[in-house]
Amino acid sequence: MISIRLEKDLIEPCKLLGTKYDMGYQPLMREALKRFIDGEFKMIASEALEKQKTNKQKTGKKMAKAA
């Protein structure tokens, strides 16, 4: 575990949301960070797949022209 310093204007809304969802603000912030990181990795993977598909299509077109 690590400690992290955050400004009060970030912590206070998390405390309010924690109350709404019946959880402490620290578990709420961990969940928010986890969701963000998961989403970023999914986006990166999706972009890599799309780039791979585009490269395959370009390669296929070049091979068709050569034949």
Secondary structure as the mmCIF struct_conf table of DSSP 4:
data_model
#
loop_
_struct_conf.conf_type_id
_struct_conf.id
_struct_conf.beg_label_comp_id
_struct_conf.beg_label_asym_id
_struct_conf.beg_label_seq_id
_struct_conf.end_label_comp_id
_struct_conf.end_label_asym_id
_struct_conf.end_label_seq_id
HELX_RH_AL_P HELX_RH_AL_P1 LYS A 8 LYS A 20
TURN_TY1_P TURN_TY1_P1 TYR A 21 ASP A 22
BEND BEND1 MET A 23 MET A 23
HELX_RH_AL_P HELX_RH_AL_P2 TYR A 25 ALA A 66
#
